[in-house]
Amino acid sequence: MKKNVGTLDSMIRITLGLFGLAWSISQMVKRPRRKIPVFIAFQSALKVAEGVTRFCPGLALLGINTLNGEDTERKAPYATTSYAREKIEKPPHSSLTEEERGALFE
């Protein structure tokens, strides 16, 4: 999944999302039958999740990103990628000849 939310935008989303959650919870305690605080709590939770993951489906749908030159790909640690490369690139039967290997896979 590519990032499309910048660092500052992410911090703003998390801050406003937590504020919205706090407000909606306080309103639900006062008047539990109202629907608007539940809707705002849901939207605020989405904003917090977008800020943490740094991916916004709405921005992705519109083709917008707010990264300002930051890297968009999530990268795995080098040790993980080198281990995966070793596992993928090593032939399964390195002591066999080409003809013997071909016979195994037919």
N, CA, C and O atoms as CSV, one atom per row, in Angstrom:
chain,resi,resn,atom,element,x,y,z
A,1,MET,N,N,0.853,-1.172,0.000
A,1,MET,CA,C,0.000,0.000,0.000
A,1,MET,C,C,0.899,1.236,0.000
A,1,MET,O,O,1.814,1.352,0.815
A,2,LYS,N,N,0.627,2.146,-0.918
A,2,LYS,CA,C,1.432,3.363,-1.010
A,2,LYS,C,C,0.903,4.419,-0.051
A,2,LYS,O,O,-0.302,4.541,0.171
A,3,LYS,N,N,1.833,5.176,0.508
A,3,LYS,CA,C,1.433,6.297,1.352
A,3,LYS,C,C,0.986,7.445,0.458
A,3,LYS,O,O,1.574,7.683,-0.597
A,4,ASN,N,N,-0.048,8.152,0.878
A,4,ASN,CA,C,-0.454,9.346,0.147
A,4,ASN,C,C,-0.783,10.497,1.091
A,4,ASN,O,O,-1.371,11.494,0.671
A,5,VAL,N,N,-0.411,10.370,2.350
A,5,VAL,CA,C,-0.648,11.406,3.346
A,5,VAL,C,C,0.705,11.809,3.926
A,5,VAL,O,O,1.457,10.958,4.402
A,6,GLY,N,N,1.012,13.096,3.888
A,6,GLY,CA,C,2.276,13.599,4.402
A,6,GLY,C,C,2.331,13.593,5.920
A,6,GLY,O,O,1.332,13.321,6.587
A,7,THR,N,N,3.505,13.895,6.462
A,7,THR,CA,C,3.721,13.863,7.907
A,7,THR,C,C,2.863,14.895,8.627
A,7,THR,O,O,2.192,14.564,9.604
A,8,LEU,N,N,2.876,16.129,8.161
A,8,LEU,CA,C,2.084,17.177,8.814
A,8,LEU,C,C,0.594,16.865,8.716
A,8,LEU,O,O,-0.140,17.004,9.694
A,9,ASP,N,N,0.155,16.447,7.543
A,9,ASP,CA,C,-1.242,16.074,7.350
A,9,ASP,C,C,-1.618,14.912,8.272
A,9,ASP,O,O,-2.720,14.882,8.820
A,10,SER,N,N,-0.708,13.967,8.439
A,10,SER,CA,C,-0.947,12.832,9.317
A,10,SER,C,C,-1.124,13.274,10.770
A,10,SER,O,O,-2.027,12.808,11.465
A,11,MET,N,N,-0.262,14.168,11.213
A,11,MET,CA,C,-0.366,14.664,12.594
A,11,MET,C,C,-1.665,15.440,12.816
A,11,MET,O,O,-2.290,15.330,13.871
A,12,ILE,N,N,-2.057,16.212,11.831
A,12,ILE,CA,C,-3.314,16.967,11.940
A,12,ILE,C,C,-4.494,16.006,11.996
A,12,ILE,O,O,-5.410,16.202,12.795
A,13,ARG,N,N,-4.486,14.971,11.160
A,13,ARG,CA,C,-5.573,13.997,11.162
A,13,ARG,C,C,-5.674,13.280,12.503
A,13,ARG,O,O,-6.774,13.093,13.024
A,14,ILE,N,N,-4.542,12.881,13.062
A,14,ILE,CA,C,-4.558,12.180,14.348
A,14,ILE,C,C,-5.076,13.105,15.446
A,14,ILE,O,O,-5.912,12.699,16.253
A,15,THR,N,N,-4.585,14.344,15.483
A,15,THR,CA,C,-4.995,15.291,16.518
A,15,THR,C,C,-6.484,15.596,16.442
A,15,THR,O,O,-7.188,15.512,17.449
A,16,LEU,N,N,-6.967,15.948,15.254
A,16,LEU,CA,C,-8.386,16.268,15.111
A,16,LEU,C,C,-9.258,15.031,15.312
A,16,LEU,O,O,-10.369,15.138,15.832
A,17,GLY,N,N,-8.770,13.868,14.909
A,17,GLY,CA,C,-9.524,12.639,15.118
A,17,GLY,C,C,-9.690,12.311,16.594
A,17,GLY,O,O,-10.769,11.914,17.033
A,18,LEU,N,N,-8.619,12.479,17.352
A,18,LEU,CA,C,-8.714,12.227,18.799
A,18,LEU,C,C,-9.600,13.256,19.478
A,18,LEU,O,O,-10.348,12.925,20.398
A,19,PHE,N,N,-9.520,14.503,19.027
A,19,PHE,CA,C,-10.399,15.543,19.562
A,19,PHE,C,C,-11.862,15.207,19.261
A,19,PHE,O,O,-12.717,15.328,20.139
A,20,GLY,N,N,-12.153,14.789,18.033
A,20,GLY,CA,C,-13.510,14.413,17.653
A,20,GLY,C,C,-14.015,13.218,18.439
A,20,GLY,O,O,-15.183,13.179,18.827
A,21,LEU,N,N,-13.144,12.239,18.679
A,21,LEU,CA,C,-13.543,11.091,19.494
A,21,LEU,C,C,-13.877,11.506,20.915
A,21,LEU,O,O,-14.875,11.062,21.482
A,22,ALA,N,N,-13.031,12.365,21.492
A,22,ALA,CA,C,-13.284,12.829,22.863
A,22,ALA,C,C,-14.602,13.603,22.937
A,22,ALA,O,O,-15.392,13.404,23.859
A,23,TRP,N,N,-14.833,14.480,21.968
A,23,TRP,CA,C,-16.069,15.265,21.972
A,23,TRP,C,C,-17.290,14.364,21.828
A,23,TRP,O,O,-18.269,14.512,22.559
A,24,SER,N,N,-17.227,13.437,20.889
A,24,SER,CA,C,-18.392,12.584,20.643
A,24,SER,C,C,-18.676,11.663,21.829
A,24,SER,O,O,-19.837,11.399,22.142
A,25,ILE,N,N,-17.638,11.179,22.483
A,25,ILE,CA,C,-17.855,10.334,23.663
A,25,ILE,C,C,-18.490,11.145,24.782
A,25,ILE,O,O,-19.388,10.659,25.469
A,26,SER,N,N,-18.028,12.383,24.970
A,26,SER,CA,C,-18.637,13.213,26.015
A,26,SER,C,C,-20.092,13.528,25.693
A,26,SER,O,O,-20.917,13.607,26.604
A,27,GLN,N,N,-20.427,13.710,24.413
A,27,GLN,CA,C,-21.817,13.964,24.028
A,27,GLN,C,C,-22.676,12.705,24.185
A,27,GLN,O,O,-23.847,12.797,24.555
A,28,MET,N,N,-22.110,11.553,23.909
A,28,MET,CA,C,-22.867,10.310,24.067
A,28,MET,C,C,-23.155,10.008,25.534
A,28,MET,O,O,-24.157,9.368,25.854
A,29,VAL,N,N,-22.276,10.468,26.424
A,29,VAL,CA,C,-22.524,10.275,27.850
A,29,VAL,C,C,-23.687,11.161,28.300
A,29,VAL,O,O,-24.529,10.730,29.088
A,30,LYS,N,N,-23.733,12.393,27.801
A,30,LYS,CA,C,-24.820,13.320,28.176
A,30,LYS,C,C,-26.154,12.873,27.606
A,30,LYS,O,O,-27.141,12.779,28.336
A,31,ARG,N,N,-26.195,12.594,26.291
A,31,ARG,CA,C,-27.439,12.229,25.603
A,31,ARG,C,C,-27.171,10.991,24.748
A,31,ARG,O,O,-26.777,11.115,23.588
A,32,PRO,N,N,-27.378,9.813,25.303
A,32,PRO,CA,C,-26.998,8.590,24.589
A,32,PRO,C,C,-27.859,8.248,23.376
A,32,PRO,O,O,-27.444,7.418,22.567
A,33,ARG,N,N,-29.024,8.841,23.215
A,33,ARG,CA,C,-29.923,8.484,22.115
A,33,ARG,C,C,-29.658,9.256,20.825
A,33,ARG,O,O,-30.266,8.944,19.801
A,34,ARG,N,N,-28.791,10.232,20.839
A,34,ARG,CA,C,-28.561,11.052,19.646
A,34,ARG,C,C,-27.650,10.334,18.658
A,34,ARG,O,O,-26.773,9.565,19.053
A,35,LYS,N,N,-27.863,10.592,17.379
A,35,LYS,CA,C,-27.126,9.904,16.311
A,35,LYS,C,C,-25.880,10.661,15.859
A,35,LYS,O,O,-24.915,10.040,15.412
A,36,ILE,N,N,-25.881,11.976,15.964
A,36,ILE,CA,C,-24.764,12.783,15.439
A,36,ILE,C,C,-23.443,12.451,16.154
A,36,ILE,O,O,-22.430,12.301,15.470
A,37,PRO,N,N,-23.397,12.329,17.478
A,37,PRO,CA,C,-22.115,11.974,18.103
A,37,PRO,C,C,-21.582,10.608,17.663
A,37,PRO,O,O,-20.368,10.420,17.591
A,38,VAL,N,N,-22.459,9.665,17.371
A,38,VAL,CA,C,-22.016,8.353,16.900
A,38,VAL,C,C,-21.376,8.496,15.519
A,38,VAL,O,O,-20.332,7.901,15.252
A,39,PHE,N,N,-22.000,9.281,14.645
A,39,PHE,CA,C,-21.459,9.519,13.311
A,39,PHE,C,C,-20.097,10.218,13.392
A,39,PHE,O,O,-19.166,9.854,12.674
A,40,ILE,N,N,-19.989,11.210,14.258
A,40,ILE,CA,C,-18.720,11.938,14.398
A,40,ILE,C,C,-17.646,11.040,15.005
A,40,ILE,O,O,-16.474,11.149,14.647
A,41,ALA,N,N,-18.033,10.159,15.915
A,41,ALA,CA,C,-17.068,9.212,16.493
A,41,ALA,C,C,-16.532,8.279,15.404
A,41,ALA,O,O,-15.335,7.994,15.358
A,42,PHE,N,N,-17.415,7.811,14.537
A,42,PHE,CA,C,-17.002,6.930,13.448
A,42,PHE,C,C,-16.049,7.648,12.493
A,42,PHE,O,O,-15.010,7.103,12.120
A,43,GLN,N,N,-16.405,8.866,12.102
A,43,GLN,CA,C,-15.557,9.638,11.193
A,43,GLN,C,C,-14.210,9.981,11.836
A,43,GLN,O,O,-13.176,9.968,11.169
A,44,SER,N,N,-14.232,10.287,13.128
A,44,SER,CA,C,-12.988,10.617,13.835
A,44,SER,C,C,-12.080,9.402,13.937
A,44,SER,O,O,-10.863,9.519,13.798
A,45,ALA,N,N,-12.667,8.239,14.178
A,45,ALA,CA,C,-11.864,7.016,14.228
A,45,ALA,C,C,-11.225,6.744,12.863
A,45,ALA,O,O,-10.081,6.296,12.787
A,46,LEU,N,N,-11.963,7.015,11.794
A,46,LEU,CA,C,-11.394,6.852,10.456
A,46,LEU,C,C,-10.217,7.806,10.241
A,46,LEU,O,O,-9.203,7.417,9.660
A,47,LYS,N,N,-10.344,9.037,10.700
A,47,LYS,CA,C,-9.260,10.016,10.530
A,47,LYS,C,C,-8.022,9.611,11.327
A,47,LYS,O,O,-6.898,9.788,10.858
A,48,VAL,N,N,-8.221,9.070,12.523
A,48,VAL,CA,C,-7.079,8.598,13.309
A,48,VAL,C,C,-6.400,7.437,12.578
A,48,VAL,O,O,-5.173,7.386,12.506
A,49,ALA,N,N,-7.186,6.510,12.038
A,49,ALA,CA,C,-6.612,5.378,11.307
A,49,ALA,C,C,-5.869,5.849,10.060
A,49,ALA,O,O,-4.801,5.327,9.741
A,50,GLU,N,N,-6.426,6.833,9.352
A,50,GLU,CA,C,-5.742,7.367,8.176
A,50,GLU,C,C,-4.430,8.038,8.565
A,50,GLU,O,O,-3.436,7.920,7.848
A,51,GLY,N,N,-4.420,8.736,9.689
A,51,GLY,CA,C,-3.195,9.388,10.137
A,51,GLY,C,C,-2.122,8.398,10.542
A,51,GLY,O,O,-0.940,8.615,10.277
A,52,VAL,N,N,-2.526,7.311,11.182
A,52,VAL,CA,C,-1.556,6.310,11.630
A,52,VAL,C,C,-0.994,5.531,10.445
A,52,VAL,O,O,0.216,5.318,10.363
A,53,THR,N,N,-1.863,5.105,9.525
A,53,THR,CA,C,-1.393,4.323,8.375
A,53,THR,C,C,-0.831,5.189,7.255
A,53,THR,O,O,-0.133,4.690,6.372
A,54,ARG,N,N,-1.133,6.488,7.290
A,54,ARG,CA,C,-0.700,7.463,6.297
A,54,ARG,C,C,-1.219,7.113,4.905
A,54,ARG,O,O,-0.550,7.353,3.901
A,55,PHE,N,N,-2.420,6.544,4.863
A,55,PHE,CA,C,-3.093,6.245,3.604
A,55,PHE,C,C,-4.543,6.680,3.723
A,55,PHE,O,O,-5.241,6.303,4.664
A,56,CYS,N,N,-4.990,7.476,2.762
A,56,CYS,CA,C,-6.367,7.945,2.733
A,56,CYS,C,C,-7.022,7.440,1.450
A,56,CYS,O,O,-6.598,7.810,0.355
A,57,PRO,N,N,-8.050,6.598,1.569
A,57,PRO,CA,C,-8.691,6.085,0.365
A,57,PRO,C,C,-9.344,7.186,-0.474
A,57,PRO,O,O,-9.385,7.082,-1.700
A,58,GLY,N,N,-9.846,8.222,0.162
A,58,GLY,CA,C,-10.456,9.329,-0.586
A,58,GLY,C,C,-9.439,10.054,-1.444
A,58,GLY,O,O,-9.718,10.376,-2.599
A,59,LEU,N,N,-8.268,10.314,-0.896
A,59,LEU,CA,C,-7.210,10.955,-1.679
A,59,LEU,C,C,-6.719,10.037,-2.793
A,59,LEU,O,O,-6.402,10.499,-3.889
A,60,ALA,N,N,-6.657,8.740,-2.512
A,60,ALA,CA,C,-6.222,7.786,-3.534
A,60,ALA,C,C,-7.230,7.739,-4.675
A,60,ALA,O,O,-6.848,7.620,-5.839
A,61,LEU,N,N,-8.503,7.832,-4.347
A,61,LEU,CA,C,-9.545,7.811,-5.369
A,61,LEU,C,C,-9.446,9.030,-6.286
A,61,LEU,O,O,-9.693,8.936,-7.488
A,62,LEU,N,N,-9.081,10.172,-5.705
A,62,LEU,CA,C,-8.951,11.396,-6.491
A,62,LEU,C,C,-7.562,11.560,-7.118
A,62,LEU,O,O,-7.352,12.464,-7.926
A,63,GLY,N,N,-6.618,10.692,-6.750
A,63,GLY,CA,C,-5.269,10.767,-7.305
A,63,GLY,C,C,-4.432,11.879,-6.699
A,63,GLY,O,O,-3.519,12.386,-7.352
A,64,ILE,N,N,-4.721,12.265,-5.472
A,64,ILE,CA,C,-4.005,13.349,-4.789
A,64,ILE,C,C,-3.105,12.741,-3.730
A,64,ILE,O,O,-3.461,11.744,-3.102
A,65,ASN,N,N,-1.932,13.344,-3.531
A,65,ASN,CA,C,-1.143,12.987,-2.361
A,65,ASN,C,C,-0.591,14.250,-1.736
A,65,ASN,O,O,-0.414,15.260,-2.417
A,66,THR,N,N,-0.318,14.198,-0.445
A,66,THR,CA,C,0.163,15.367,0.291
A,66,THR,C,C,1.561,15.116,0.846
A,66,THR,O,O,1.895,15.594,1.930
A,67,LEU,N,N,2.376,14.370,0.111
A,67,LEU,CA,C,3.673,13.945,0.631
A,67,LEU,C,C,4.774,14.986,0.520
A,67,LEU,O,O,5.677,14.988,1.356
A,68,ASN,N,N,4.748,15.863,-0.460
A,68,ASN,CA,C,5.791,16.876,-0.650
A,68,ASN,C,C,7.183,16.268,-0.788
A,68,ASN,O,O,8.112,16.669,-0.087
A,69,GLY,N,N,7.326,15.305,-1.689
A,69,GLY,CA,C,8.636,14.733,-1.978
A,69,GLY,C,C,9.070,13.611,-1.065
A,69,GLY,O,O,10.178,13.099,-1.226
A,70,GLU,N,N,8.247,13.204,-0.113
A,70,GLU,CA,C,8.611,12.084,0.742
A,70,GLU,C,C,8.486,10.792,-0.050
A,70,GLU,O,O,7.841,10.760,-1.099
A,71,ASP,N,N,9.098,9.736,0.448
A,71,ASP,CA,C,9.043,8.442,-0.226
A,71,ASP,C,C,7.647,7.842,-0.072
A,71,ASP,O,O,7.072,7.875,1.016
A,72,THR,N,N,7.105,7.299,-1.153
A,72,THR,CA,C,5.733,6.796,-1.116
A,72,THR,C,C,5.633,5.306,-0.835
A,72,THR,O,O,4.554,4.826,-0.488
A,73,GLU,N,N,6.708,4.568,-0.972
A,73,GLU,CA,C,6.658,3.127,-0.763
A,73,GLU,C,C,7.003,2.775,0.675
A,73,GLU,O,O,7.886,3.381,1.282
A,74,ARG,N,N,6.305,1.799,1.204
A,74,ARG,CA,C,6.690,1.265,2.511
A,74,ARG,C,C,7.795,0.250,2.261
A,74,ARG,O,O,7.659,-0.631,1.412
A,75,LYS,N,N,8.871,0.374,2.993
A,75,LYS,CA,C,10.013,-0.492,2.767
A,75,LYS,C,C,10.180,-1.459,3.928
A,75,LYS,O,O,9.995,-1.102,5.092
A,76,ALA,N,N,10.532,-2.688,3.584
A,76,ALA,CA,C,10.845,-3.681,4.602
A,76,ALA,C,C,12.294,-3.486,5.026
A,76,ALA,O,O,13.093,-2.965,4.248
A,77,PRO,N,N,12.650,-3.888,6.234
A,77,PRO,CA,C,14.056,-3.791,6.655
A,77,PRO,C,C,14.956,-4.587,5.719
A,77,PRO,O,O,14.522,-5.571,5.121
A,78,TYR,N,N,16.210,-4.160,5.592
A,78,TYR,CA,C,17.143,-4.792,4.660
A,78,TYR,C,C,17.316,-6.266,4.968
A,78,TYR,O,O,17.387,-7.079,4.046
A,79,ALA,N,N,17.385,-6.634,6.245
A,79,ALA,CA,C,17.587,-8.031,6.605
A,79,ALA,C,C,16.457,-8.896,6.062
A,79,ALA,O,O,16.695,-10.023,5.627
A,80,THR,N,N,15.247,-8.388,6.083
A,80,THR,CA,C,14.109,-9.139,5.578
A,80,THR,C,C,14.215,-9.350,4.080
A,80,THR,O,O,13.984,-10.456,3.592
A,81,THR,N,N,14.563,-8.293,3.338
A,81,THR,CA,C,14.633,-8.420,1.883
A,81,THR,C,C,15.801,-9.297,1.460
A,81,THR,O,O,15.676,-10.051,0.495
A,82,SER,N,N,16.943,-9.222,2.161
A,82,SER,CA,C,18.072,-10.061,1.768
A,82,SER,C,C,17.761,-11.528,2.062
A,82,SER,O,O,18.160,-12.405,1.295
A,83,TYR,N,N,17.060,-11.807,3.153
A,83,TYR,CA,C,16.675,-13.178,3.467
A,83,TYR,C,C,15.727,-13.716,2.391
A,83,TYR,O,O,15.870,-14.854,1.944
A,84,ALA,N,N,14.765,-12.895,1.980
A,84,ALA,CA,C,13.816,-13.316,0.951
A,84,ALA,C,C,14.537,-13.544,-0.374
A,84,ALA,O,O,14.226,-14.495,-1.091
A,85,ARG,N,N,15.496,-12.681,-0.704
A,85,ARG,CA,C,16.235,-12.845,-1.946
A,85,ARG,C,C,17.010,-14.155,-1.948
A,85,ARG,O,O,17.044,-14.858,-2.958
A,86,GLU,N,N,17.635,-14.485,-0.813
A,86,GLU,CA,C,18.386,-15.735,-0.732
A,86,GLU,C,C,17.457,-16.927,-0.937
A,86,GLU,O,O,17.808,-17.882,-1.629
A,87,LYS,N,N,16.286,-16.869,-0.340
A,87,LYS,CA,C,15.346,-17.983,-0.458
A,87,LYS,C,C,14.811,-18.116,-1.882
A,87,LYS,O,O,14.598,-19.231,-2.357
A,88,ILE,N,N,14.594,-17.009,-2.558
A,88,ILE,CA,C,14.023,-17.048,-3.906
A,88,ILE,C,C,15.073,-17.386,-4.947
A,88,ILE,O,O,14.807,-18.176,-5.852
A,89,GLU,N,N,16.258,-16.805,-4.839
A,89,GLU,CA,C,17.252,-16.918,-5.901
A,89,GLU,C,C,18.048,-18.208,-5.880
A,89,GLU,O,O,18.597,-18.591,-6.913
A,90,LYS,N,N,18.136,-18.894,-4.752
A,90,LYS,CA,C,18.898,-20.132,-4.723
A,90,LYS,C,C,18.139,-21.220,-5.465
A,90,LYS,O,O,16.942,-21.402,-5.244
A,91,PRO,N,N,18.824,-21.946,-6.346
A,91,PRO,CA,C,18.150,-23.048,-7.029
A,91,PRO,C,C,17.804,-24.155,-6.031
A,91,PRO,O,O,18.540,-24.367,-5.067
A,92,PRO,N,N,16.702,-24.854,-6.250
A,92,PRO,CA,C,16.278,-25.862,-5.284
A,92,PRO,C,C,17.228,-27.050,-5.189
A,92,PRO,O,O,17.380,-27.626,-4.111
A,93,HIS,N,N,17.868,-27.426,-6.288
A,93,HIS,CA,C,18.796,-28.557,-6.286
A,93,HIS,C,C,20.094,-28.104,-6.944
A,93,HIS,O,O,20.294,-28.326,-8.138
A,94,SER,N,N,20.968,-27.478,-6.182
A,94,SER,CA,C,22.162,-26.889,-6.770
A,94,SER,C,C,23.198,-27.927,-7.186
A,94,SER,O,O,24.075,-27.606,-7.987
A,95,SER,N,N,23.136,-29.164,-6.677
A,95,SER,CA,C,24.140,-30.162,-7.035
A,95,SER,C,C,23.786,-30.897,-8.326
A,95,SER,O,O,24.624,-31.623,-8.861
A,96,LEU,N,N,22.572,-30.728,-8.838
A,96,LEU,CA,C,22.151,-31.409,-10.058
A,96,LEU,C,C,22.539,-30.611,-11.294
A,96,LEU,O,O,22.718,-29.395,-11.231
A,97,THR,N,N,22.666,-31.309,-12.415
A,97,THR,CA,C,22.954,-30.638,-13.680
A,97,THR,C,C,21.660,-30.070,-14.248
A,97,THR,O,O,20.578,-30.326,-13.720
A,98,GLU,N,N,21.774,-29.299,-15.328
A,98,GLU,CA,C,20.605,-28.691,-15.964
A,98,GLU,C,C,19.614,-29.751,-16.448
A,98,GLU,O,O,18.403,-29.594,-16.294
A,99,GLU,N,N,20.140,-30.832,-17.034
A,99,GLU,CA,C,19.260,-31.880,-17.550
A,99,GLU,C,C,18.517,-32.587,-16.425
A,99,GLU,O,O,17.331,-32.888,-16.558
A,100,GLU,N,N,19.213,-32.856,-15.306
A,100,GLU,CA,C,18.568,-33.512,-14.176
A,100,GLU,C,C,17.507,-32.614,-13.560
A,100,GLU,O,O,16.441,-33.087,-13.166
A,101,ARG,N,N,17.800,-31.293,-13.474
A,101,ARG,CA,C,16.820,-30.363,-12.939
A,101,ARG,C,C,15.598,-30.285,-13.840
A,101,ARG,O,O,14.471,-30.228,-13.347
A,102,GLY,N,N,15.800,-30.282,-15.147
A,102,GLY,CA,C,14.698,-30.268,-16.090
A,102,GLY,C,C,13.823,-31.488,-15.963
A,102,GLY,O,O,12.604,-31.395,-16.107
A,103,ALA,N,N,14.430,-32.647,-15.693
A,103,ALA,CA,C,13.675,-33.877,-15.542
A,103,ALA,C,C,12.825,-33.848,-14.281
A,103,ALA,O,O,11.759,-34.462,-14.237
A,104,LEU,N,N,13.285,-33.144,-13.257
A,104,LEU,CA,C,12.529,-33.045,-12.005
A,104,LEU,C,C,11.228,-32.266,-12.196
A,104,LEU,O,O,10.210,-32.598,-11.589
A,105,PHE,N,N,11.259,-31.245,-13.029
A,105,PHE,CA,C,10.112,-30.363,-13.151
A,105,PHE,C,C,9.165,-30.732,-14.284
A,105,PHE,O,O,8.173,-30.036,-14.496
A,106,GLU,N,N,9.442,-31.803,-15.014
A,106,GLU,CA,C,8.563,-32.224,-16.107
A,106,GLU,C,C,7.475,-33.121,-15.619
A,106,GLU,O,O,6.644,-33.569,-16.409
